[in-house]
Amino acid sequence: MSQGHHHHHHAHRAIAAAPTFSLLRLSVGQRLAGSAVVLAGLWLLVLAVTG
């Protein structure tokens, strides 16, 4: 049972790493746009908490 659980955990890690690989295939413009959206979201969150 321990062996099966370890295999399942490894598969979960592989699935969790998939978005990272898709991010590596994005163009520079898409990465900048994505980071801009993330930064805007963080600023909105900060303003919502402090405001």
PDBQT receptor file of N, H, CA, C and O in Angstrom, charges set to zero:
ATOM      1  N   MET A   1       0.843  -1.193   0.000  1.00  0.00    +0.000 N 
ATOM      2  CA  MET A   1       0.000   0.000   0.000  1.00  0.00    +0.000 C 
ATOM      3  C   MET A   1       0.881   1.247   0.000  1.00  0.00    +0.000 C 
ATOM      4  O   MET A   1       0.577   2.232  -0.672  1.00  0.00    +0.000 OA
ATOM      5  N   SER A   2       1.965   1.195   0.753  1.00  0.00    +0.000 N 
ATOM      6  H   SER A   2       2.212   0.395   1.299  1.00  0.00    +0.000 HD
ATOM      7  CA  SER A   2       2.860   2.344   0.790  1.00  0.00    +0.000 C 
ATOM      8  C   SER A   2       3.444   2.618  -0.589  1.00  0.00    +0.000 C 
ATOM      9  O   SER A   2       3.616   3.770  -0.986  1.00  0.00    +0.000 OA
ATOM     10  N   GLN A   3       3.747   1.543  -1.312  1.00  0.00    +0.000 N 
ATOM     11  H   GLN A   3       3.607   0.607  -0.989  1.00  0.00    +0.000 HD
ATOM     12  CA  GLN A   3       4.327   1.704  -2.643  1.00  0.00    +0.000 C 
ATOM     13  C   GLN A   3       3.319   2.354  -3.586  1.00  0.00    +0.000 C 
ATOM     14  O   GLN A   3       3.679   3.230  -4.373  1.00  0.00    +0.000 OA
ATOM     15  N   GLY A   4       2.067   1.933  -3.511  1.00  0.00    +0.000 N 
ATOM     16  H   GLY A   4       1.774   1.221  -2.872  1.00  0.00    +0.000 HD
ATOM     17  CA  GLY A   4       1.033   2.511  -4.372  1.00  0.00    +0.000 C 
ATOM     18  C   GLY A   4       0.812   3.978  -4.049  1.00  0.00    +0.000 C 
ATOM     19  O   GLY A   4       0.604   4.797  -4.944  1.00  0.00    +0.000 OA
ATOM     20  N   HIS A   5       0.857   4.303  -2.770  1.00  0.00    +0.000 N 
ATOM     21  H   HIS A   5       1.025   3.638  -2.042  1.00  0.00    +0.000 HD
ATOM     22  CA  HIS A   5       0.668   5.695  -2.366  1.00  0.00    +0.000 C 
ATOM     23  C   HIS A   5       1.803   6.557  -2.914  1.00  0.00    +0.000 C 
ATOM     24  O   HIS A   5       1.571   7.680  -3.360  1.00  0.00    +0.000 OA
ATOM     25  N   HIS A   6       3.022   6.036  -2.882  1.00  0.00    +0.000 N 
ATOM     26  H   HIS A   6       3.210   5.123  -2.520  1.00  0.00    +0.000 HD
ATOM     27  CA  HIS A   6       4.170   6.790  -3.393  1.00  0.00    +0.000 C 
ATOM     28  C   HIS A   6       4.012   7.034  -4.893  1.00  0.00    +0.000 C 
ATOM     29  O   HIS A   6       4.324   8.117  -5.388  1.00  0.00    +0.000 OA
ATOM     30  N   HIS A   7       3.529   6.027  -5.609  1.00  0.00    +0.000 N 
ATOM     31  H   HIS A   7       3.276   5.147  -5.207  1.00  0.00    +0.000 HD
ATOM     32  CA  HIS A   7       3.345   6.176  -7.053  1.00  0.00    +0.000 C 
ATOM     33  C   HIS A   7       2.287   7.242  -7.332  1.00  0.00    +0.000 C 
ATOM     34  O   HIS A   7       2.444   8.056  -8.242  1.00  0.00    +0.000 OA
ATOM     35  N   HIS A   8       1.217   7.232  -6.550  1.00  0.00    +0.000 N 
ATOM     36  H   HIS A   8       1.089   6.571  -5.811  1.00  0.00    +0.000 HD
ATOM     37  CA  HIS A   8       0.161   8.224  -6.740  1.00  0.00    +0.000 C 
ATOM     38  C   HIS A   8       0.701   9.628  -6.460  1.00  0.00    +0.000 C 
ATOM     39  O   HIS A   8       0.372  10.575  -7.174  1.00  0.00    +0.000 OA
ATOM     40  N   HIS A   9       1.525   9.758  -5.427  1.00  0.00    +0.000 N 
ATOM     41  H   HIS A   9       1.792   8.988  -4.847  1.00  0.00    +0.000 HD
ATOM     42  CA  HIS A   9       2.096  11.056  -5.084  1.00  0.00    +0.000 C 
ATOM     43  C   HIS A   9       2.982  11.559  -6.231  1.00  0.00    +0.000 C 
ATOM     44  O   HIS A   9       2.963  12.743  -6.565  1.00  0.00    +0.000 OA
ATOM     45  N   HIS A  10       3.749  10.657  -6.821  1.00  0.00    +0.000 N 
ATOM     46  H   HIS A  10       3.764   9.695  -6.550  1.00  0.00    +0.000 HD
ATOM     47  CA  HIS A  10       4.629  11.040  -7.925  1.00  0.00    +0.000 C 
ATOM     48  C   HIS A  10       3.801  11.506  -9.124  1.00  0.00    +0.000 C 
ATOM     49  O   HIS A  10       4.156  12.479  -9.790  1.00  0.00    +0.000 OA
ATOM     50  N   ALA A  11       2.699  10.809  -9.392  1.00  0.00    +0.000 N 
ATOM     51  H   ALA A  11       2.411  10.019  -8.851  1.00  0.00    +0.000 HD
ATOM     52  CA  ALA A  11       1.834  11.196 -10.511  1.00  0.00    +0.000 C 
ATOM     53  C   ALA A  11       1.230  12.573 -10.237  1.00  0.00    +0.000 C 
ATOM     54  O   ALA A  11       1.111  13.394 -11.147  1.00  0.00    +0.000 OA
ATOM     55  N   HIS A  12       0.851  12.822  -8.987  1.00  0.00    +0.000 N 
ATOM     56  H   HIS A  12       0.947  12.155  -8.249  1.00  0.00    +0.000 HD
ATOM     57  CA  HIS A  12       0.276  14.122  -8.633  1.00  0.00    +0.000 C 
ATOM     58  C   HIS A  12       1.304  15.228  -8.850  1.00  0.00    +0.000 C 
ATOM     59  O   HIS A  12       0.959  16.311  -9.324  1.00  0.00    +0.000 OA
ATOM     60  N   ARG A  13       2.560  14.963  -8.507  1.00  0.00    +0.000 N 
ATOM     61  H   ARG A  13       2.840  14.084  -8.122  1.00  0.00    +0.000 HD
ATOM     62  CA  ARG A  13       3.605  15.961  -8.708  1.00  0.00    +0.000 C 
ATOM     63  C   ARG A  13       3.799  16.229 -10.196  1.00  0.00    +0.000 C 
ATOM     64  O   ARG A  13       4.030  17.372 -10.590  1.00  0.00    +0.000 OA
ATOM     65  N   ALA A  14       3.710  15.198 -11.025  1.00  0.00    +0.000 N 
ATOM     66  H   ALA A  14       3.523  14.269 -10.706  1.00  0.00    +0.000 HD
ATOM     67  CA  ALA A  14       3.884  15.372 -12.465  1.00  0.00    +0.000 C 
ATOM     68  C   ALA A  14       2.750  16.250 -13.017  1.00  0.00    +0.000 C 
ATOM     69  O   ALA A  14       2.980  17.117 -13.860  1.00  0.00    +0.000 OA
ATOM     70  N   ILE A  15       1.534  16.012 -12.531  1.00  0.00    +0.000 N 
ATOM     71  H   ILE A  15       1.348  15.308 -11.847  1.00  0.00    +0.000 HD
ATOM     72  CA  ILE A  15       0.392  16.808 -12.994  1.00  0.00    +0.000 C 
ATOM     73  C   ILE A  15       0.544  18.256 -12.512  1.00  0.00    +0.000 C 
ATOM     74  O   ILE A  15       0.220  19.194 -13.240  1.00  0.00    +0.000 OA
ATOM     75  N   ALA A  16       1.035  18.427 -11.288  1.00  0.00    +0.000 N 
ATOM     76  H   ALA A  16       1.298  17.665 -10.696  1.00  0.00    +0.000 HD
ATOM     77  CA  ALA A  16       1.196  19.778 -10.744  1.00  0.00    +0.000 C 
ATOM     78  C   ALA A  16       2.279  20.549 -11.496  1.00  0.00    +0.000 C 
ATOM     79  O   ALA A  16       2.243  21.779 -11.548  1.00  0.00    +0.000 OA
ATOM     80  N   ALA A  17       3.239  19.834 -12.077  1.00  0.00    +0.000 N 
ATOM     81  H   ALA A  17       3.268  18.836 -12.034  1.00  0.00    +0.000 HD
ATOM     82  CA  ALA A  17       4.327  20.500 -12.793  1.00  0.00    +0.000 C 
ATOM     83  C   ALA A  17       3.932  20.862 -14.226  1.00  0.00    +0.000 C 
ATOM     84  O   ALA A  17       4.641  21.625 -14.883  1.00  0.00    +0.000 OA
ATOM     85  N   ALA A  18       2.825  20.333 -14.714  1.00  0.00    +0.000 N 
ATOM     86  H   ALA A  18       2.249  19.713 -14.180  1.00  0.00    +0.000 HD
ATOM     87  CA  ALA A  18       2.414  20.564 -16.092  1.00  0.00    +0.000 C 
ATOM     88  C   ALA A  18       2.240  22.055 -16.430  1.00  0.00    +0.000 C 
ATOM     89  O   ALA A  18       2.716  22.490 -17.479  1.00  0.00    +0.000 OA
ATOM     90  N   PRO A  19       1.569  22.860 -15.570  1.00  0.00    +0.000 N 
ATOM     91  CA  PRO A  19       1.423  24.289 -15.890  1.00  0.00    +0.000 C 
ATOM     92  C   PRO A  19       2.766  24.998 -16.056  1.00  0.00    +0.000 C 
ATOM     93  O   PRO A  19       2.871  25.946 -16.834  1.00  0.00    +0.000 OA
ATOM     94  N   THR A  20       3.787  24.550 -15.334  1.00  0.00    +0.000 N 
ATOM     95  H   THR A  20       3.701  23.780 -14.702  1.00  0.00    +0.000 HD
ATOM     96  CA  THR A  20       5.104  25.171 -15.458  1.00  0.00    +0.000 C 
ATOM     97  C   THR A  20       5.647  24.966 -16.865  1.00  0.00    +0.000 C 
ATOM     98  O   THR A  20       6.206  25.889 -17.459  1.00  0.00    +0.000 OA
ATOM     99  N   PHE A  21       5.485  23.756 -17.399  1.00  0.00    +0.000 N 
ATOM    100  H   PHE A  21       5.031  23.007 -16.916  1.00  0.00    +0.000 HD
ATOM    101  CA  PHE A  21       5.973  23.485 -18.749  1.00  0.00    +0.000 C 
ATOM    102  C   PHE A  21       5.201  24.305 -19.776  1.00  0.00    +0.000 C 
ATOM    103  O   PHE A  21       5.787  24.771 -20.753  1.00  0.00    +0.000 OA
ATOM    104  N   SER A  22       3.906  24.488 -19.576  1.00  0.00    +0.000 N 
ATOM    105  H   SER A  22       3.430  24.109 -18.783  1.00  0.00    +0.000 HD
ATOM    106  CA  SER A  22       3.128  25.277 -20.526  1.00  0.00    +0.000 C 
ATOM    107  C   SER A  22       3.542  26.746 -20.459  1.00  0.00    +0.000 C 
ATOM    108  O   SER A  22       3.502  27.447 -21.470  1.00  0.00    +0.000 OA
ATOM    109  N   LEU A  23       3.939  27.215 -19.276  1.00  0.00    +0.000 N 
ATOM    110  H   LEU A  23       3.971  26.646 -18.455  1.00  0.00    +0.000 HD
ATOM    111  CA  LEU A  23       4.396  28.598 -19.144  1.00  0.00    +0.000 C 
ATOM    112  C   LEU A  23       5.695  28.816 -19.905  1.00  0.00    +0.000 C 
ATOM    113  O   LEU A  23       5.928  29.894 -20.452  1.00  0.00    +0.000 OA
ATOM    114  N   LEU A  24       6.546  27.784 -19.937  1.00  0.00    +0.000 N 
ATOM    115  H   LEU A  24       6.356  26.909 -19.492  1.00  0.00    +0.000 HD
ATOM    116  CA  LEU A  24       7.820  27.916 -20.633  1.00  0.00    +0.000 C 
ATOM    117  C   LEU A  24       7.624  28.081 -22.135  1.00  0.00    +0.000 C 
ATOM    118  O   LEU A  24       8.490  28.617 -22.826  1.00  0.00    +0.000 OA
ATOM    119  N   ARG A  25       6.460  27.609 -22.646  1.00  0.00    +0.000 N 
ATOM    120  H   ARG A  25       5.756  27.173 -22.085  1.00  0.00    +0.000 HD
ATOM    121  CA  ARG A  25       6.214  27.698 -24.089  1.00  0.00    +0.000 C 
ATOM    122  C   ARG A  25       5.572  29.015 -24.492  1.00  0.00    +0.000 C 
ATOM    123  O   ARG A  25       5.396  29.280 -25.682  1.00  0.00    +0.000 OA
ATOM    124  N   LEU A  26       5.221  29.843 -23.518  1.00  0.00    +0.000 N 
ATOM    125  H   LEU A  26       5.364  29.628 -22.552  1.00  0.00    +0.000 HD
ATOM    126  CA  LEU A  26       4.599  31.123 -23.842  1.00  0.00    +0.000 C 
ATOM    127  C   LEU A  26       5.625  32.081 -24.446  1.00  0.00    +0.000 C 
ATOM    128  O   LEU A  26       6.824  31.979 -24.190  1.00  0.00    +0.000 OA
ATOM    129  N   SER A  27       5.123  33.005 -25.248  1.00  0.00    +0.000 N 
ATOM    130  H   SER A  27       4.149  33.088 -25.456  1.00  0.00    +0.000 HD
ATOM    131  CA  SER A  27       6.020  34.018 -25.814  1.00  0.00    +0.000 C 
ATOM    132  C   SER A  27       6.346  35.050 -24.737  1.00  0.00    +0.000 C 
ATOM    133  O   SER A  27       5.722  35.066 -23.676  1.00  0.00    +0.000 OA
ATOM    134  N   VAL A  28       7.314  35.900 -25.013  1.00  0.00    +0.000 N 
ATOM    135  H   VAL A  28       7.821  35.887 -25.875  1.00  0.00    +0.000 HD
ATOM    136  CA  VAL A  28       7.715  36.923 -24.043  1.00  0.00    +0.000 C 
ATOM    137  C   VAL A  28       6.555  37.878 -23.775  1.00  0.00    +0.000 C 
ATOM    138  O   VAL A  28       6.327  38.273 -22.631  1.00  0.00    +0.000 OA
ATOM    139  N   GLY A  29       5.829  38.246 -24.813  1.00  0.00    +0.000 N 
ATOM    140  H   GLY A  29       6.014  37.924 -25.742  1.00  0.00    +0.000 HD
ATOM    141  CA  GLY A  29       4.698  39.154 -24.646  1.00  0.00    +0.000 C 
ATOM    142  C   GLY A  29       3.619  38.554 -23.766  1.00  0.00    +0.000 C 
ATOM    143  O   GLY A  29       3.025  39.246 -22.939  1.00  0.00    +0.000 OA
ATOM    144  N   GLN A  30       3.363  37.252 -23.947  1.00  0.00    +0.000 N 
ATOM    145  H   GLN A  30       3.845  36.690 -24.619  1.00  0.00    +0.000 HD
ATOM    146  CA  GLN A  30       2.350  36.591 -23.125  1.00  0.00    +0.000 C 
ATOM    147  C   GLN A  30       2.794  36.521 -21.668  1.00  0.00    +0.000 C 
ATOM    148  O   GLN A  30       1.983  36.670 -20.754  1.00  0.00    +0.000 OA
ATOM    149  N   ARG A  31       4.106  36.290 -21.459  1.00  0.00    +0.000 N 
ATOM    150  H   ARG A  31       4.765  36.169 -22.202  1.00  0.00    +0.000 HD
ATOM    151  CA  ARG A  31       4.611  36.248 -20.087  1.00  0.00    +0.000 C 
ATOM    152  C   ARG A  31       4.488  37.617 -19.433  1.00  0.00    +0.000 C 
ATOM    153  O   ARG A  31       4.109  37.714 -18.266  1.00  0.00    +0.000 OA
ATOM    154  N   LEU A  32       4.810  38.690 -20.183  1.00  0.00    +0.000 N 
ATOM    155  H   LEU A  32       5.119  38.612 -21.131  1.00  0.00    +0.000 HD
ATOM    156  CA  LEU A  32       4.702  40.041 -19.632  1.00  0.00    +0.000 C 
ATOM    157  C   LEU A  32       3.246  40.379 -19.322  1.00  0.00    +0.000 C 
ATOM    158  O   LEU A  32       2.949  40.974 -18.286  1.00  0.00    +0.000 OA
ATOM    159  N   ALA A  33       2.346  40.000 -20.217  1.00  0.00    +0.000 N 
ATOM    160  H   ALA A  33       2.588  39.517 -21.059  1.00  0.00    +0.000 HD
ATOM    161  CA  ALA A  33       0.926  40.266 -19.986  1.00  0.00    +0.000 C 
ATOM    162  C   ALA A  33       0.448  39.504 -18.755  1.00  0.00    +0.000 C 
ATOM    163  O   ALA A  33      -0.311  40.037 -17.945  1.00  0.00    +0.000 OA
ATOM    164  N   GLY A  34       0.891  38.260 -18.617  1.00  0.00    +0.000 N 
ATOM    165  H   GLY A  34       1.507  37.827 -19.275  1.00  0.00    +0.000 HD
ATOM    166  CA  GLY A  34       0.484  37.452 -17.468  1.00  0.00    +0.000 C 
ATOM    167  C   GLY A  34       1.011  38.038 -16.168  1.00  0.00    +0.000 C 
ATOM    168  O   GLY A  34       0.285  38.113 -15.177  1.00  0.00    +0.000 OA
ATOM    169  N   SER A  35       2.275  38.455 -16.172  1.00  0.00    +0.000 N 
ATOM    170  H   SER A  35       2.864  38.395 -16.977  1.00  0.00    +0.000 HD
ATOM    171  CA  SER A  35       2.851  39.031 -14.949  1.00  0.00    +0.000 C 
ATOM    172  C   SER A  35       2.175  40.359 -14.615  1.00  0.00    +0.000 C 
ATOM    173  O   SER A  35       2.011  40.696 -13.442  1.00  0.00    +0.000 OA
ATOM    174  N   ALA A  36       1.781  41.114 -15.643  1.00  0.00    +0.000 N 
ATOM    175  H   ALA A  36       1.913  40.841 -16.596  1.00  0.00    +0.000 HD
ATOM    176  CA  ALA A  36       1.087  42.376 -15.404  1.00  0.00    +0.000 C 
ATOM    177  C   ALA A  36      -0.267  42.111 -14.743  1.00  0.00    +0.000 C 
ATOM    178  O   ALA A  36      -0.670  42.836 -13.833  1.00  0.00    +0.000 OA
ATOM    179  N   VAL A  37      -0.964  41.077 -15.201  1.00  0.00    +0.000 N 
ATOM    180  H   VAL A  37      -0.637  40.489 -15.940  1.00  0.00    +0.000 HD
ATOM    181  CA  VAL A  37      -2.263  40.724 -14.615  1.00  0.00    +0.000 C 
ATOM    182  C   VAL A  37      -2.079  40.292 -13.160  1.00  0.00    +0.000 C 
ATOM    183  O   VAL A  37      -2.860  40.669 -12.286  1.00  0.00    +0.000 OA
ATOM    184  N   VAL A  38      -1.035  39.496 -12.915  1.00  0.00    +0.000 N 
ATOM    185  H   VAL A  38      -0.401  39.189 -13.625  1.00  0.00    +0.000 HD
ATOM    186  CA  VAL A  38      -0.773  39.031 -11.546  1.00  0.00    +0.000 C 
ATOM    187  C   VAL A  38      -0.446  40.215 -10.636  1.00  0.00    +0.000 C 
ATOM    188  O   VAL A  38      -0.943  40.300  -9.513  1.00  0.00    +0.000 OA
ATOM    189  N   LEU A  39       0.398  41.129 -11.133  1.00  0.00    +0.000 N 
ATOM    190  H   LEU A  39       0.802  41.060 -12.045  1.00  0.00    +0.000 HD
ATOM    191  CA  LEU A  39       0.758  42.294 -10.326  1.00  0.00    +0.000 C 
ATOM    192  C   LEU A  39      -0.466  43.168 -10.050  1.00  0.00    +0.000 C 
ATOM    193  O   LEU A  39      -0.634  43.671  -8.939  1.00  0.00    +0.000 OA
ATOM    194  N   ALA A  40      -1.313  43.348 -11.054  1.00  0.00    +0.000 N 
ATOM    195  H   ALA A  40      -1.176  42.939 -11.957  1.00  0.00    +0.000 HD
ATOM    196  CA  ALA A  40      -2.524  44.147 -10.867  1.00  0.00    +0.000 C 
ATOM    197  C   ALA A  40      -3.423  43.497  -9.820  1.00  0.00    +0.000 C 
ATOM    198  O   ALA A  40      -4.004  44.178  -8.976  1.00  0.00    +0.000 OA
ATOM    199  N   GLY A  41      -3.530  42.159  -9.888  1.00  0.00    +0.000 N 
ATOM    200  H   GLY A  41      -3.058  41.606 -10.574  1.00  0.00    +0.000 HD
ATOM    201  CA  GLY A  41      -4.346  41.439  -8.909  1.00  0.00    +0.000 C 
ATOM    202  C   GLY A  41      -3.789  41.590  -7.502  1.00  0.00    +0.000 C 
ATOM    203  O   GLY A  41      -4.543  41.761  -6.544  1.00  0.00    +0.000 OA
ATOM    204  N   LEU A  42      -2.466  41.527  -7.379  1.00  0.00    +0.000 N 
ATOM    205  H   LEU A  42      -1.854  41.388  -8.157  1.00  0.00    +0.000 HD
ATOM    206  CA  LEU A  42      -1.849  41.690  -6.057  1.00  0.00    +0.000 C 
ATOM    207  C   LEU A  42      -2.073  43.102  -5.515  1.00  0.00    +0.000 C 
ATOM    208  O   LEU A  42      -2.344  43.282  -4.328  1.00  0.00    +0.000 OA
ATOM    209  N   TRP A  43      -1.958  44.094  -6.387  1.00  0.00    +0.000 N 
ATOM    210  H   TRP A  43      -1.737  43.948  -7.352  1.00  0.00    +0.000 HD
ATOM    211  CA  TRP A  43      -2.188  45.473  -5.945  1.00  0.00    +0.000 C 
ATOM    212  C   TRP A  43      -3.636  45.665  -5.507  1.00  0.00    +0.000 C 
ATOM    213  O   TRP A  43      -3.905  46.339  -4.513  1.00  0.00    +0.000 OA
ATOM    214  N   LEU A  44      -4.570  45.070  -6.256  1.00  0.00    +0.000 N 
ATOM    215  H   LEU A  44      -4.351  44.523  -7.064  1.00  0.00    +0.000 HD
ATOM    216  CA  LEU A  44      -5.979  45.170  -5.864  1.00  0.00    +0.000 C 
ATOM    217  C   LEU A  44      -6.209  44.508  -4.510  1.00  0.00    +0.000 C 
ATOM    218  O   LEU A  44      -6.978  45.003  -3.687  1.00  0.00    +0.000 OA
ATOM    219  N   LEU A  45      -5.528  43.378  -4.290  1.00  0.00    +0.000 N 
ATOM    220  H   LEU A  45      -4.902  42.976  -4.959  1.00  0.00    +0.000 HD
ATOM    221  CA  LEU A  45      -5.664  42.681  -3.020  1.00  0.00    +0.000 C 
ATOM    222  C   LEU A  45      -5.100  43.531  -1.878  1.00  0.00    +0.000 C 
ATOM    223  O   LEU A  45      -5.710  43.634  -0.814  1.00  0.00    +0.000 OA
ATOM    224  N   VAL A  46      -3.933  44.137  -2.108  1.00  0.00    +0.000 N 
ATOM    225  H   VAL A  46      -3.438  44.053  -2.973  1.00  0.00    +0.000 HD
ATOM    226  CA  VAL A  46      -3.320  44.997  -1.085  1.00  0.00    +0.000 C 
ATOM    227  C   VAL A  46      -4.224  46.187  -0.786  1.00  0.00    +0.000 C 
ATOM    228  O   VAL A  46      -4.451  46.524   0.376  1.00  0.00    +0.000 OA
ATOM    229  N   LEU A  47      -4.734  46.815  -1.829  1.00  0.00    +0.000 N 
ATOM    230  H   LEU A  47      -4.549  46.541  -2.773  1.00  0.00    +0.000 HD
ATOM    231  CA  LEU A  47      -5.615  47.980  -1.634  1.00  0.00    +0.000 C 
ATOM    232  C   LEU A  47      -6.905  47.577  -0.928  1.00  0.00    +0.000 C 
ATOM    233  O   LEU A  47      -7.428  48.334  -0.110  1.00  0.00    +0.000 OA
ATOM    234  N   ALA A  48      -7.420  46.389  -1.239  1.00  0.00    +0.000 N 
ATOM    235  H   ALA A  48      -6.996  45.774  -1.904  1.00  0.00    +0.000 HD
ATOM    236  CA  ALA A  48      -8.656  45.925  -0.583  1.00  0.00    +0.000 C 
ATOM    237  C   ALA A  48      -8.409  45.674   0.898  1.00  0.00    +0.000 C 
ATOM    238  O   ALA A  48      -9.275  45.957   1.726  1.00  0.00    +0.000 OA
ATOM    239  N   VAL A  49      -7.237  45.146   1.240  1.00  0.00    +0.000 N 
ATOM    240  H   VAL A  49      -6.534  44.916   0.567  1.00  0.00    +0.000 HD
ATOM    241  CA  VAL A  49      -6.937  44.840   2.647  1.00  0.00    +0.000 C 
ATOM    242  C   VAL A  49      -6.642  46.121   3.431  1.00  0.00    +0.000 C 
ATOM    243  O   VAL A  49      -7.138  46.300   4.543  1.00  0.00    +0.000 OA
ATOM    244  N   THR A  50      -5.828  47.014   2.842  1.00  0.00    +0.000 N 
ATOM    245  H   THR A  50      -5.425  46.868   1.939  1.00  0.00    +0.000 HD
ATOM    246  CA  THR A  50      -5.440  48.233   3.552  1.00  0.00    +0.000 C 
ATOM    247  C   THR A  50      -6.536  49.280   3.504  1.00  0.00    +0.000 C 
ATOM    248  O   THR A  50      -6.653  50.089   4.424  1.00  0.00    +0.000 OA
ATOM    249  N   GLY A  51      -7.338  49.283   2.453  1.00  0.00    +0.000 N 
ATOM    250  H   GLY A  51      -7.243  48.626   1.706  1.00  0.00    +0.000 HD
ATOM    251  CA  GLY A  51      -8.381  50.284   2.316  1.00  0.00    +0.000 C 
ATOM    252  C   GLY A  51      -9.573  49.959   3.187  1.00  0.00    +0.000 C 
ATOM    253  O   GLY A  51     -10.553  50.704   3.195  1.00  0.00    +0.000 OA
TER     254      GLY A  51
